[in-house]
Amino acid sequence: MSSFTASAITPRPRGRVTRSLCLLGFSLATVVLSAKVYAGCQYVVTNQWNNGFTAAIRITNSGTSPINGWNVSWQYSGDNRLTSSWNANYSGTNPYSASNLSWNGSIQPNQTVEIGFQGSKGSAAPEVPQVTGAACGAAASSASSSSAASVSSSPTPVSSSSSSLSSSMTTSSSSSAVNQAAWDLNSSASYLNFVTTKNTHNVEVHTFTTLTGAIGSDGLATVTIDLNSVITGVALRDQRVRDLLFETASFPTATISVAVPGTLLSTLALGQTTQTDVSANINLHGVSFPVTTRVSVQRLSNSRILVQSMAPVLTRAGDFNLTAGVEALRAIVNLTSISAAVPVDFALVFDAR
């Protein structure tokens, strides 16, 4: 790591935001979001449910020279533990460390890099630990505030703006041309996870290893999931999920389609993050179903953007005619129950052509 001394960041008021999450017809318990600033590093709890949570660490270069390579560390004092992660190389089992990947190791002045993870916890709210590292500098005090917010609310990133698909936007011909440049999904830097619960308390994280997609010159973004690439951690279970749940012989893929707003990318500066509500159409198991959720969009470089879910998207088996498949999985291993609704989270990296 190159030598770097972080300038102090004036801490923004951060604290807890209580919100009610109602997504895809499911009402969830109250969610508590927390954030804490330590100079150039910010730990943010983005969501929690029962015995799980998602969180992010945002590393901001407040100096005048680029950071070339970074490493951050943190430790939970209680029962919080990581179960999956993205956008960094992770190590440790508490304390944890995360270092940069090849594409996010350079942080330009006033630019922010965000990494994320999902974890397990007990009945208490998720912890907000101190994050340390050369890019973080000394600990900075953080004010706290509380307010009520809807599902579309989330802690504002260090360098961010807010937008919405429903917002009225003025589009110039030049900015539209920039926005409508074609982008390809970088599958090796992207992920899509889903979480299942069986026998009430057994929570497991699963993923897909093959994602393809693009944002076309017409502004239509598509992501195709190869359902045969599902990974549950058990080979036999992978096969059963393919055969009994997804029925990949007849429905080998799922497709997500989103119309990208005209100025979303053209107005996003290097290192800047914006949050926006998106309306997507999901085609799964021969059924098309609309979904609305909130995402974070960050311009990592002039030729790379990152799109991440701000909260897990709750997906119901009944909406896609998958109820019989869930029951088949439950019966074949004689389980008491398997959840018929699963939270899905994702991070999608697109590279300009």
C-alpha positions in Angstrom: 0.0 0.0 0.0 1.3 3.4 -0.9 1.9 5.9 1.9 -1.2 7.9 2.6 -2.4 10.2 5.4 -6.1 10.7 5.5 -7.5 14.1 6.1 -10.2 14.3 8.6 -13.7 14.2 7.2 -16.3 16.3 8.9 -18.7 13.7 10.1 -22.2 13.8 8.8 -25.0 13.1 11.2 -25.3 9.3 11.2 -27.4 7.1 13.3 -30.4 4.8 13.2 -33.2 4.9 10.8 -36.3 2.8 11.6 -38.3 1.8 8.6 -41.0 -0.6 7.7 -40.2 -2.9 4.7 -43.0 -4.1 2.6 -41.9 -5.6 -0.7 -43.6 -8.0 -3.1 -46.6 -8.3 -0.8 -44.7 -9.2 2.3 -44.6 -7.0 5.4 -41.4 -7.4 7.4 -40.6 -6.5 10.9 -39.1 -3.0 11.6 -35.6 -2.6 10.2 -32.9 -0.6 12.0 -30.2 1.0 9.9 -27.0 2.2 11.6 -23.9 4.1 10.4 -20.7 5.2 12.0 -18.0 7.4 10.6 -14.3 6.8 11.4 -12.5 9.5 9.4 -12.1 8.1 5.9 -14.0 4.8 6.6 -17.7 4.4 7.2 -19.5 1.2 8.4 -23.2 1.1 7.5 -25.8 -1.5 8.4 -28.0 -1.4 5.3 -30.6 -3.9 6.4 -31.5 -6.5 9.1 -34.1 -9.3 9.4 -34.6 -11.9 12.1 -31.1 -13.4 12.5 -29.4 -11.8 9.6 -28.1 -8.4 8.3 -26.3 -6.7 5.4 -23.7 -4.0 5.8 -21.3 -2.0 3.8 -17.9 -0.3 4.4 -17.3 2.9 2.5 -13.7 4.1 2.1 -13.3 7.7 1.0 -10.1 9.4 -0.1 -10.3 12.8 1.4 -6.7 13.6 0.6 -5.1 15.1 -2.5 -3.3 12.1 -3.8 -4.7 8.7 -5.1 -4.7 5.7 -2.8 -3.2 2.8 -4.6 -4.2 -0.3 -2.7 -6.1 -0.5 0.6 -6.8 -2.8 3.5 -9.4 -2.4 6.3 -10.1 -4.4 9.4 -12.9 -4.6 12.0 -14.1 -6.9 14.8 -17.5 -7.7 16.3 -17.7 -7.9 20.1 -20.8 -10.1 20.0 -22.3 -12.8 17.9 -22.3 -11.0 14.5 -20.5 -13.1 11.8 -20.1 -12.8 8.0 -21.8 -15.4 5.8 -21.1 -13.9 2.3 -19.2 -10.9 0.9 -18.5 -8.9 -2.3 -16.2 -6.3 -3.8 -13.1 -7.2 -1.8 -10.8 -10.0 -0.8 -11.9 -11.0 2.7 -10.0 -12.9 5.3 -10.4 -13.9 9.0 -13.2 -15.2 11.2 -13.5 -12.2 13.6 -11.6 -10.1 13.4 -12.1 -9.6 9.7 -9.9 -7.9 7.1 -10.8 -6.8 3.5 -8.4 -5.7 0.8 -8.9 -4.3 -2.7 -9.6 -6.3 -5.9 -7.8 -5.4 -9.1 -10.5 -3.1 -10.3 -11.1 -1.0 -7.1 -7.6 -0.7 -5.6 -7.2 2.9 -6.8 -9.2 5.5 -5.0 -8.9 9.0 -6.5 -9.2 12.1 -4.3 -12.8 12.7 -3.2 -13.8 9.2 -4.5 -15.5 6.5 -2.4 -15.2 2.7 -2.8 -17.9 0.6 -1.2 -17.6 -3.1 -0.2 -20.4 -5.2 1.3 -21.3 -8.3 3.1 -24.1 -10.3 4.6 -24.0 -11.8 8.1 -25.7 -13.7 10.8 -26.7 -12.3 14.2 -28.8 -13.0 17.3 -32.0 -11.3 18.3 -30.3 -7.9 19.0 -29.7 -5.2 16.4 -26.5 -5.6 14.3 -23.3 -4.2 15.7 -21.5 -1.1 14.2 -17.8 -1.8 14.8 -14.9 0.5 14.3 -13.1 0.1 11.0 -9.4 0.6 11.0 -6.7 0.9 8.3 -4.3 3.4 6.8 -7.0 4.9 4.6 -9.3 5.4 7.6 -7.1 7.7 9.7 -8.0 8.4 13.3 -11.4 7.7 14.7 -13.8 10.6 14.3 -16.8 11.3 16.5 -20.2 10.7 14.9 -23.5 12.4 15.8 -26.7 10.4 15.9 -30.2 11.1 14.8 -33.4 9.1 14.2 -36.2 9.4 11.7 -38.8 7.3 10.1 -38.4 6.3 6.5 -40.0 4.1 3.9 -38.3 1.2 2.1 -36.9 3.6 -0.5 -34.8 5.3 2.2 -31.2 4.5 3.1 -28.2 6.2 4.6 -26.8 8.7 2.1 -23.3 7.8 0.9 -20.4 10.1 1.5 -20.5 11.3 -2.1 -23.9 10.8 -3.4 -27.0 12.2 -5.0 -30.6 10.9 -5.0 -32.7 10.1 -8.0 -35.9 8.2 -8.8 -37.4 6.6 -11.9 -40.6 8.5 -11.0 -38.8 11.8 -10.9 -39.2 14.2 -13.7 -35.9 14.7 -15.6 -34.6 17.0 -18.2 -32.6 15.2 -20.8 -30.2 17.0 -23.2 -29.2 15.3 -26.4 -25.5 15.3 -25.4 -26.1 13.8 -21.9 -28.5 11.2 -23.3 -25.9 10.1 -25.8 -23.4 9.6 -23.0 -25.9 7.7 -20.9 -27.0 5.4 -23.8 -23.5 4.0 -24.4 -23.5 0.3 -24.4 -22.3 -1.6 -21.3 -21.5 -5.3 -20.7 -22.0 -7.1 -17.4 -18.7 -8.2 -15.9 -19.7 -11.6 -14.5 -16.5 -12.2 -12.6 -17.0 -9.0 -10.6 -20.7 -9.5 -10.1 -22.9 -11.6 -7.8 -26.5 -12.5 -7.1 -27.3 -14.3 -3.8 -30.4 -15.7 -2.2 -31.1 -16.8 1.3 -33.3 -19.8 2.4 -34.6 -20.7 5.8 -35.5 -24.3 6.6 -36.9 -25.8 9.8 -37.5 -22.2 11.0 -34.0 -21.3 12.2 -31.5 -22.8 9.7 -30.5 -20.0 7.3 -28.3 -20.7 4.3 -26.9 -18.5 1.5 -26.8 -19.6 -2.1 -25.6 -18.0 -5.3 -25.3 -18.4 -9.1 -21.9 -18.6 -10.8 -23.0 -17.6 -14.3 -24.6 -14.2 -15.0 -24.6 -12.4 -18.3 -26.1 -9.1 -19.3 -25.8 -5.7 -20.8 -27.1 -2.2 -20.9 -28.0 -1.5 -24.6 -27.8 1.7 -26.5 -31.6 1.9 -26.2 -31.3 2.2 -22.4 -32.7 -1.3 -21.7 -30.6 -3.3 -19.1 -30.9 -7.0 -19.0 -29.4 -9.6 -16.8 -29.7 -13.3 -17.5 -29.2 -15.9 -14.7 -28.1 -19.4 -15.7 -30.2 -21.4 -13.2 -28.1 -24.5 -13.8 -25.2 -22.6 -12.2 -26.9 -22.5 -8.8 -24.5 -23.2 -5.9 -25.9 -24.2 -2.5 -22.8 -25.8 -1.0 -24.0 -29.4 -1.4 -23.7 -31.0 -4.9 -26.8 -33.3 -4.4 -28.9 -30.3 -3.3 -27.7 -28.3 -6.3 -29.1 -31.0 -8.6 -32.4 -31.2 -6.7 -32.8 -27.4 -6.8 -32.2 -27.6 -10.6 -34.6 -30.5 -11.2 -37.3 -30.0 -8.6 -37.5 -26.3 -8.1 -36.3 -24.4 -11.2 -37.0 -27.4 -13.6 -34.1 -26.2 -15.7 -34.8 -28.8 -18.4 -37.8 -26.5 -19.3 -36.7 -23.2 -17.8 -32.9 -23.0 -17.9 -32.6 -19.2 -17.3 -34.2 -16.3 -15.5 -34.1 -12.8 -16.9 -34.3 -9.4 -15.3 -35.1 -6.3 -17.5 -34.9 -2.7 -16.4 -35.3 0.6 -18.4 -32.5 2.8 -17.4 -33.4 6.5 -16.8 -32.2 8.9 -19.5 -29.7 10.9 -17.3 -28.8 8.4 -14.6 -25.3 7.6 -15.9 -24.5 10.8 -17.7 -24.9 12.9 -14.6 -22.9 10.6 -12.4 -19.4 11.9 -11.7 -16.3 9.7 -11.2 -16.5 8.1 -7.7 -20.0 9.4 -7.1 -22.9 7.2 -5.9 -26.6 7.8 -6.4 -29.6 5.9 -5.2 -32.7 5.3 -7.3 -35.9 3.4 -7.3 -36.1 1.0 -10.2 -39.0 -1.0 -11.7 -37.8 -4.3 -13.1 -39.5 -7.2 -14.8 -38.4 -10.7 -13.7 -39.0 -13.7 -16.0 -38.6 -16.9 -14.0 -40.1 -20.4 -14.5 -42.2 -19.1 -17.4 -43.8 -16.3 -15.4 -43.1 -12.5 -15.7 -43.5 -10.5 -12.6 -42.9 -6.8 -11.8 -40.6 -5.8 -8.9 -39.8 -2.4 -7.6 -36.7 -1.9 -5.4 -34.0 0.7 -4.5 -30.5 0.4 -5.9 -27.2 2.2 -5.5 -25.4 3.1 -8.6 -21.7 4.1 -8.5 -19.3 5.2 -11.2 -16.1 3.4 -10.3 -14.3 4.7 -13.4 -15.0 6.3 -16.7 -15.6 2.8 -18.1 -17.1 1.0 -15.1 -20.3 1.3 -13.0 -21.5 -0.7 -10.0 -25.2 -1.4 -9.3 -26.1 -2.8 -5.9 -29.3 -3.6 -4.1 -29.9 -1.3 -1.1 -32.0 -4.0 0.7 -32.7 -7.6 0.0 -35.5 -8.1 -2.6 -38.0 -10.5 -1.1 -39.2 -12.9 -3.7 -42.1 -15.3 -3.2 -42.3 -18.8 -4.7 -46.0 -18.3 -5.4 -45.4 -15.4 -7.7 -43.5 -17.7 -10.1 -45.3 -21.0 -9.8 -42.5 -22.4 -7.7 -44.6 -23.5 -4.7 -44.8 -27.1 -5.8 -41.1 -27.2 -6.3 -40.4 -25.8 -2.8 -42.7 -28.5 -1.4 -40.9 -31.2 -3.4 -37.6 -30.1 -1.9 -39.1 -30.2 1.6 -40.6 -33.6 1.2 -37.6 -35.3 -0.3 -35.4 -34.6 2.7 -38.3 -34.7 5.2 -37.9 -31.2 6.5 -40.5 -29.5 8.7 -40.5 -26.4 6.6 -38.7 -24.4 3.9 -39.3 -20.7 3.4 -41.6 -19.9 0.5 -40.1 -16.4 0.3 -36.4 -15.6 0.0 -34.4 -12.4 0.2 -32.2 -11.7 -2.9 -29.3 -9.3 -3.0 -27.0 -8.4 -5.8 -24.0 -6.4 -7.0 -23.7 -5.9 -10.8 -20.6 -4.4 -12.4 -20.9 -3.1 -16.0 -18.0 -2.2 -18.3 -18.3 0.2 -21.2 -17.7 -1.4 -24.6 
